[in-house]
């Protein structure tokens, strides 16, 4: 089993920054990739950013490219999402996810095996 706990959400003005953290515990050696997703009220969960756990390229949705950056600290078993130049449309609950299977489809939430409980991000205009 793998457990994920997010933190770092909050209320910020448009143009501000936040850094989300996701601490991973359990069978971390079995993980292939980490991802960040978000869900706004009344909307489907959408992909934000992802990276393979062992390093390599990262992937981001077009809506956040140039503003959000995913990274990971192997020593701390922690993944981060640095969010800059936040916009009101970024308001959502942000979820950290992990998958053990290799292959493509890092932007597909159904390909992830474990999920955190989420952290609220609210951007005021």
C-alpha positions as CSV (number, residue, x, y, z in Angstrom):
1,X,0.0,0.0,0.0
2,X,1.0,3.6,-0.6
3,X,-0.3,6.5,1.4
4,X,-0.4,10.1,0.1
5,X,-0.9,13.2,2.2
6,X,-1.2,16.7,0.5
7,X,-0.6,20.0,2.2
8,X,0.1,23.6,1.2
9,X,-3.2,24.8,-0.1
10,X,-4.9,28.0,0.9
11,X,-6.3,31.3,-0.2
12,X,-4.1,33.6,-2.4
13,X,-4.7,36.6,-4.6
14,X,-4.4,36.4,-8.3
15,X,-0.8,36.6,-9.4
16,X,0.4,35.0,-6.2
17,X,2.1,31.6,-5.6
18,X,1.7,28.5,-3.6
19,X,3.7,25.3,-3.2
20,X,1.8,22.1,-2.7
21,X,3.5,19.1,-1.1
22,X,2.6,15.4,-1.2
23,X,4.3,13.1,1.3
24,X,4.4,9.5,0.2
25,X,4.7,6.6,2.6
26,X,4.4,2.8,2.3
27,X,5.6,0.8,-0.7
28,X,7.3,3.7,-2.4
29,X,9.7,1.4,-4.3
30,X,6.7,0.1,-6.3
31,X,5.8,3.5,-7.7
32,X,6.2,4.4,-11.3
33,X,4.8,7.9,-11.5
34,X,3.3,10.8,-9.5
35,X,0.7,13.1,-10.7
36,X,-1.3,16.2,-9.6
37,X,-4.9,16.6,-10.6
38,X,-7.6,19.2,-9.6
39,X,-11.3,19.3,-9.4
40,X,-13.4,22.4,-9.3
41,X,-17.1,22.3,-8.1
42,X,-19.3,20.8,-10.7
43,X,-16.5,19.8,-12.9
44,X,-14.6,16.6,-13.7
45,X,-11.2,15.9,-12.2
46,X,-8.6,17.2,-14.6
47,X,-4.9,16.6,-15.1
48,X,-2.4,19.2,-14.0
49,X,1.1,17.7,-14.0
50,X,2.9,14.4,-13.8
51,X,6.4,12.9,-13.6
52,X,7.9,9.4,-13.4
53,X,9.2,8.7,-9.9
54,X,12.7,7.8,-11.0
55,X,13.3,11.0,-12.9
56,X,13.0,11.9,-16.5
57,X,10.7,14.3,-18.3
58,X,7.7,16.0,-16.7
59,X,4.3,16.7,-18.2
60,X,1.9,19.5,-17.7
61,X,-1.5,20.6,-19.0
62,X,-1.5,23.4,-21.4
63,X,-3.5,25.6,-19.0
64,X,-0.6,25.5,-16.5
65,X,2.5,25.3,-18.6
66,X,5.0,28.0,-17.7
67,X,3.2,28.6,-14.4
68,X,3.2,25.3,-12.5
69,X,6.2,23.0,-12.0
70,X,6.2,19.4,-10.6
71,X,9.3,18.2,-8.8
72,X,10.2,15.4,-6.3
73,X,12.6,14.9,-3.4
74,X,13.5,11.3,-3.2
75,X,15.2,11.6,0.2
76,X,12.0,13.0,1.7
77,X,9.6,10.8,-0.4
78,X,7.8,14.0,-1.3
79,X,6.4,15.5,-4.5
80,X,5.8,19.2,-5.0
81,X,3.7,21.4,-7.2
82,X,5.0,24.9,-7.4
83,X,2.3,27.2,-8.6
84,X,3.1,30.7,-9.8
85,X,1.0,33.5,-11.3
86,X,-2.1,31.9,-10.0
87,X,-5.4,32.8,-11.6
88,X,-9.0,32.6,-10.3
89,X,-9.7,29.7,-12.7
90,X,-7.0,27.7,-10.8
91,X,-9.4,27.5,-7.9
92,X,-10.0,23.8,-7.1
93,X,-9.3,20.9,-4.8
94,X,-5.8,19.6,-5.8
95,X,-5.1,15.9,-5.5
96,X,-1.8,14.0,-5.5
97,X,-1.8,10.6,-7.1
98,X,0.5,7.7,-7.6
99,X,0.6,4.8,-10.0
100,X,2.6,1.6,-10.0
101,X,2.1,0.6,-13.7
102,X,4.5,1.8,-16.3
103,X,3.6,3.0,-19.8
104,X,1.8,6.0,-21.2
105,X,-1.4,7.8,-20.0
106,X,0.1,9.9,-17.3
107,X,-2.6,12.4,-17.8
108,X,-5.4,9.9,-17.3
109,X,-6.7,9.8,-13.7
110,X,-8.0,6.2,-14.2
111,X,-4.4,5.0,-14.6
112,X,-3.5,6.0,-11.0
113,X,-3.7,3.5,-8.1
114,X,-3.5,5.7,-5.0
115,X,-4.9,9.1,-4.2
116,X,-4.5,11.7,-1.4
117,X,-7.5,13.4,0.2
118,X,-6.9,16.7,-1.5
119,X,-6.0,20.2,-0.5
120,X,-8.1,23.3,-1.3
121,X,-6.6,26.1,-3.4
122,X,-8.6,29.3,-3.7
123,X,-7.5,32.2,-5.9
124,X,-9.3,35.5,-5.4
125,X,-9.5,38.1,-8.1
